[in-house]
Amino acid sequence: MHGWVFNIQRFSLHDGPGIRTTVFLKGCPLRCAWCHNPEGLEGRAQVRLTLNLCARCGRCAAACENGGHEVTADGHSLHLAACISCGRCVDACPYGALEMVGKRMSAEEVLAVVRRDVPFYQQSGGGITLSGGEPLAQFAFSRLLLQAAKTEGMHAAIETSALAPWPRLAALAPLLDLWLVDLKHTDSTSHRALTGVPNRRILANIRRMAGAGWPLLLRVPWVPRHNAESAFLDGLTAFLRSLDNPPPLEFMPYHRLGLGKWAALGGESTIPEDIPAADRADIEPWAVRLRDAGVDVKIG
């Protein structure tokens, strides 16, 4: 079995305990306004342009039969609608300004990379984490990777929106040591506006996961002018209080590192460029309120 992978990040320290290898899988049903991994949204390979390496020689445009590149003396633009991800432009570029993002890999190819870090897992309590995109968008491939990790005694975690039918989550539960579940908003209308999808299934799944005592950490992105509003804090507090076994929570401050990725993929950022990175001092009052409600909270 093969899956679409856009990155395997070794020595990761933020996707679960210890030193980890994070496997980023392509494809995602959400379209979060602040997405910092736009290369993970589509379930296929994409062309990425690094402008500061481009000499504007025009060889990519000449190689592309579909008009995917527009190269002038003033700049170089990608046209997503025209690109079929054939890779001819990448092969034609002599400067390394173009690359394919996303690779079809077998489970064994992925695991061969992961196994290199097993000594670090043993020393630090780390392991493998599946992320994305949304790893549940490639459910069968994710399950195969997790089954192998279980067989080989690796600590396994998954970062997910939990937007999936419950039987899929239940099928993965015996294979996982930690669920990292992103929660963008508790109000369904606001969630749809921010991500393109409602959150009814997400909240229902979190409720069942918490009630079943699964090893769960909620991750909440805190994004100025988007979900960083008092209504979300009220809703989040009420939702956590309603759970039989409220899980710990981690706030993820918005950062601006994803802005340049959109242009590199030939698209426009879905979040205004003037929105500042989140300030920990702004998030702390939220953390204090939730701690007062009995929730274990930290700021990432």
Phi, psi and omega in degrees: 000140179241155176221167179266121182239135177248353175191145168236106185262112180272157178059040177280140183241004188238008184240042182127180184288151174069194177275129188231162169247116183260122180259116182264117182258144182276155178102129179205134178279347179265157174227071183295135183301330185257016186310127179255004173233060182298340177290351178262359185286315184272141181273046181202173177288150178222155176271135177238137184248127173257101190299323184287355173260351185280128178264003180056041180282338178085003181294327179295318180296322179292327181282335183276123182271359187242006179074032182283347182234138173236108184243122177229178177295339183268344181168186183222123180237143172264144176244101186301320185297333182269340187285132176249009176058041179281335178088002181297322181294324179296316179294329184279341185282119181275356188250359180073021181281343181242142177212157175270129177255119183110128183220137174284119182231146173280161177301322181293324177296319177295314184293331178297325176287315182300319184296338179299335185260007182305319178301326179288326176298316184296326182278330189248352186078023182272198181171205181260141173233130173266131181219194182192212018045207179225108183300334179289347174290339173241065189302310184297319180292318178299317180298320180296317178297318181290325176298318179295318179298319179297315180299324183267008174075023179273143168292131185233135178227161177222137172255122190210157172276350184064022175272080182203156175300142182306319180303329178290318177297315181297327180292330181272340186307316181293346184262354189245142175260346181201133172253124173254103187252120179279130177238113187271326180193153178265341177272127187294320180296315178295321179298317179296319180296326184272334187234349181090354181223152174286172186243010184304312181294322180299310182295320179296320179293318178299319180299317180290322179296314179295317180296329180276356178075025177295150176291102194230135171233122175276133178245123184244112174291134181247106191239115179306140177067007179237276178256000178279070184224154185299328180297323178291319178299318178299313181294321180294317178299314181295319181296314181295322178295334182279349183279145179294325183221078185303127180281164172295160186225142177234123174278135179249100182298135178299135173235167188258014187291339182276349186301314182292339181293326181298313180296322181296334179264002178086016180242178177253139179301141180271002177233136182303141183288346181272000178286126184283159170298148182291143179260129179304326180296329178287330183277334186304319178300326176295316181297319180298316182296319180289324176297322177297334179272005176091015181263136175283113189232140168222165178248123183287000000 
